Amino acid sequence: MRRRTGPIVGSGVVAAVLALAACATPGAEPADDGSQLVGVAMPTTTSQRWIADGENVTAQLEALGHDVDLQFADDDVPTQIAQIEAMIDAGAEALVVGSIDGTALKDVLARAAAQDIPVIAYDRLIRDSGDIAYYATFDNERVGIQQGTSLLQGLGVLDAAGAPTGAQGPFAVELFAGSPDDNNATVFYEGAMGVLQPWIDSGVLVVTSGETDFATIATPAWNGDTAASRLGPLLDTHYASTRLDGILAPADIISVPLLDVLRDHGYGTAEQPWPVVTGQDADVAAVKAVVAGEQFSTVYKDTRQLAEVAVQMVDALLSGQEPETNDVTSYDNGVMVVPSYLLQPQLVTKDNYVGVLIDSGYYTQEDLA
């Protein structure tokens, strides 16, 4: 299990206790001291944010006296299913699951439910299962709205307050979406397109490739190399003699590889400035790109806060209490409406990254050097 360097502090827990927190041995049995074992299943270590999520959840649970079995499945669904099964066998009394494929866990979660093990869906909605107790996430529609709005602001179609500037364009843009097996990807896309579609219809924005539907622009497994391999031919085919002005990129794990392709095609110079490129997750590489003027924006989702929400849900359930929610209508997983707690994301640009990311303690200046 890889460890993230940098701060992983959750508000409301004691720093001295967090300093002593460590991941439990995989598959470990609960301790004999009466502490309760919580299984934490995270999807991948390929993205910095998921490593931070896993470690934040673990640190905060351990600070409250729980034992933790933290596992990363490295984007392999059978591995994640096997990990959850092992957690159940080890006596886990609650599960926190950041799913890889939100439709693939029905059977293993039914097994958890048969043993009265509550399941918290973490950031990604788990679909087609009635065995989800609660959902901890961000306002994902808002993420998409922020991305679409940011793209328009970077192009000069909207001003800083979000008001139309009168710019007529046309501005040439290309669209990318996340993984089709992640419910959030669809929500991000719908939020962004709700902002962008009127400007596409009016001709201010032109998707030169014509590729706008989710199925065409989706990126399986959120694989940045897959996205990059799509962008290269688009540039060669549609932009050999014209400029690409903007890219809707749904996450930093995709935007950063796209920047490499753009660089290879001559962008990032005085003669050919960078297109406006969006992102999400405030990964270090992307924030560095934002500071350097290469990526226009990213959406910051404080994993410390999300971990705190999930941990409070677990702790309440294990104490026989009802967790706090603030949304009981939005997230229908196909079987049930999952009671949820939604946190607010925040757009990060070159103008505000210090106040949002550094002054909050999420990163230090050294992290971004």
Secondary structure, DSSP 8 states (H G I E B T S, - for coil): -----S----TTS-HHHHHH-----TT----TTS--EEEEEE--SSSHHHHHHHHHHHHHHHHTT-EEEEEE-TT-HHHHHHHHHHHHHTT-SEEEE--SSTTS-HHHHHHHHHTT--EEEESS---S-S---EEEEE-HHHHHHHHHHHHHHHHTSB-TTS-B------EEEEE----TT-HHHHHHHHHHHHHHHHHHHHTSEEETT---SHHHH--GGG-HHHHHHHHHHHHHHH-SSS---EEE-S-HHHHHHHHHHHHHTT-SSSSS---EE--SS--HHHHHHHHTTSS--EEE--HHHHHHHHHHHHHHHHTT-----SBSSS-B-SS-B--EEEE--EEE-TTTHIIIIITTTSS-TTTT-
